[in-house]
Amino acid sequence: MSGLTLALSKGRIFDDTLPLLKSAGIEVVDDPEKSRALILRTNQADVRVVLVRASDVPTYVQHGGADVGVAGLDVLLEHEAGPYGGGALLRPLDLQIARCRLSVATRADFDYGAAVRQGARIRVATKYTYLARQHFAEKGVHVDLIKLYGSMELAPLTGLADAIVDLVSTGSTLKANNLVEVEHILPISSYLVMNPVSAKLKRERLQPLLQSLQAAVAQR
């Protein structure tokens, strides 16, 4: 297909990306909240948006299901560290949207510092198993990782885990569940990613888009 396909996920990233696309002259015509369609039209006949799960954006772009996409740094790093990553993605621009942080959190009554100092083996629940393993390995902390996909806060409350590694924005959800951040791992924002083949074959179409997005980000 000669046109452009952009992979986005519903939610904060989608909402924050729309104004940036508009600055590049691209407006999504279909409303994802009113339509069950997974391929959305835009005001440009050769540009379409596909809605996928946030964790699937790198896969769609890497394997040519989309030319470009927008994904959080957490998703991108986890994808690259996994068995299907391999660095086959270009990451030309930090869009500086959907900002948050990847952190370690525990129950308020759990002495994380003491557990780490004493070399105890702690149980950590997360969906970011590769990032978590790398983080704790660099600190020399022994962990048993438990893969979860949702309701991460429940793990320490039920005794399933001593700590969690998850995204934190305001911290209100942690506070509501009597959890506290005990360590920041890295700041997170969302990036524009490109398929390397598309970047070459569709350079004349992609370069103006990239330049417009760079200008829009600089003006924020």
N, C-alpha and C positions, 0 to 999 in steps of 0.2 A: 504494500500500500504506500502511495507516494505522500500521503498526508502525515500528520503528526498525531501520535497517541500519547496522552498524559495520564499516568497512574496516580490516583489520589485515594486517600482513605477518608471516610466520613468523620465528622467531628471537628475538633479544634483545628487540625491541620487544614482540612478542607476550607473551613470558614476563613482562616487567616491567609490562605493562598489566593482566594478569589480577588481581593483588592490588588494583589501583586500582578495577577494575570490581566486584570482590567487595565492596569497601567501599560501593559504590553499589547493592548488592543484585543484581548481575548476575554469574552464574557460567556459564561455557561448559561445556556438557554433553558435547559430542563432543571426543574427543582427536585433534588434527590429526596426531599421530604414528602413530596406529593406524587412522585413516580416510583415505580418498582424497577424501572430500567437500571441496568448496571453500566450501560454505555450512554453517556450524556452528550448531547449536541452542544456546540458553541456557536457564536455568531460568525465564525469562520468555517466555511464548508470543509476545509481540509484539516481541521483540528477537532479532536474528540477527547473526552475524558472518560476513563474507565474507573469504576469504583471497586476497590479491592480492600481486603483487610490490611491494616497498617504493616503487619509483619510480612505480607506478601508483596509489597511494593518493590523491594530490591529484586525479588525473583522475577517478577514481570519485566522489569527493565533489563536485568541481566540476560534473560533469555529471549528478548525481542518481542514480548507481548505488549510492551510499551516502549516508546522512544525515550521518554523522560518521565520522571516521577518526583514526588516530594515525600521524604521520610525523615523521621527523627534520627538523630545520631545514635541513640540507643539501639534502634532497629538495624541501622546500617552496620554498626560495629559487631553486633551479635551475629548478623548474617555473614559478615566477612570472616569472623572467627570460626564459623560453623563449617560443616563438611561440604556445603554447596556454595560457599562464598568464593574464595580464591581471588578477590580483588578485581573481578571483571566488571567493575562499575567506575564511571567517572563521577567525581564529586566536585563540580566546578564552583559551587556557590552556597555559602551559608545564608539562608534566607532570614535568619534571626527571628523566626516565629515559633510559636508553641514552646516557649522557653520553660524549662524546669530543671531538675537535677536528679541524678541517680544516686541513691543514698542507701546506707544501712540503717535499719530501724529495729528496735527491740521493745519489749515491755518496759514500762517505766521503772519497774523494780528489778530488772535484770542488770547485773553489773558487767557490762560488756568489756569495759577496760580491764577488769580483773581477769576475766576469762581469757582475753587475748594475752595478757602478760604471763599468765600461768601456763600457757601453751595448751589449754583445754581444746578438745575437739568440739566444735559447735555445729549445730544443725541450722542450715540456712535455706529458707524457702524463696524461690524466685522463678521468674520465667526467663531471666537473663543468665542462664547457667554458664555460658562461656565468659561473659564479662565478670561475673561473680567469682568464678574459679581463678581467673587471671588476677583479679584484685587481691584476693586472699593469699594466693600463691606469692605475690610480690611482697606481702606483709609477713609471710612465713606462718600464717595461721592455718591450722588444720580444720577443714570443714567437710561436712556431709551435705551435699546439695540435694534439695527436694524440688522437683520441677512442678510448678503450679501455673495456671493460666488466668486465674481470677481470684478475687476476694483474698488478696495476699495478707491483709491485716488479721485474718482469722487464724493464720498459722501459729503465731506466738500465743494467741489467746486460748487456743485449744491444746497447747503443748506439743503441737506437731513440729514446731521449730523454735529455736532460741532467737533467731533474727530473720529479717527479710531483707532482700535487696530489691528496691522498686523505685519508680519515679515519684518524685515529690514536687508539688507545685506550691501550694500555700501551707501545707502541713496540717490543714484542718481535719482531714480524714484520719491522720495518725492520732491527733489530739483527741478526737471523738472516741477513739478506741483504746485510749490510754497507752499509746505507743509514742516513742520519742526517736528522733534522728540522733544517731550516735556517730555517724561518719558520712562525709560527702565523698562520693567516688569521682564523679565528673559532671560538669554542666552540660545540659542537653538543649539543643535547638534543632530546627528542621532544615534539611539541605535539599537542594536540587541535585538530582542524580541523572546521569545520561548513559544510554547504551553506547559503547565505544564504536560499534559499527554504524549506528545512526548518526553519531557525531561526525563521522567522515562522509557518509553518503548523503546526509541531509544537512550538511553544514550551512548552506545558504539559507535554509529555513530556520535552523536552530540558533545560529549566531545572533540574529536580531532579537530573538526571544531572550537569550541569555543577557545581551546588553541592556535590554529594557528592564529586566528583573534586577540587574546589578544597579541600575540607576534608581529604581524604585526602593531598593533596600537602602541605598546611600541617603535617600531623602527622608527615611523614616525617623 
